[in-house]
Amino acid sequence: MTIKTALEEKYNHKNRFRGTYLHGYLEEQYGYDIFAFGRKKKFEEGIHNFTIIDNNGKEQDVTFFLWKGEVKPLAEWRGFLVLTVDKKAYQYALKCYTEKKQLL
């Protein structure tokens, strides 16, 4: 699985979970926080672990924290995609997920 930021040519907004963002080292690596998956994905609310292939072809383990948005007319989703080994970003995303924060 790949991801692309809104600054990249191959970014496809149809593959985005609007209201979710890259955070921590992953955001630094990609240089932007708005992202979409390389192809359409289906996720339920929850914490999802999987591997992505970065722009250099390197595999990276990530965690996708995903919860429902409650503030209308904002996006349906809230959440963060972080590197699983990025402890600071992981803990922040887990805290936001647990508290179901709406403004990120």
Secondary structure, DSSP 4 states (H G I P E B T S, - for coil): --EEETTSTT--GGG--TTEEE-THHHHHHT-S-EEESS-----SEEEEEEEE-TTS-EEEEEEEEEE--STTS-SEEEEEEETT-HHHHHHHHHHHHHT-S--
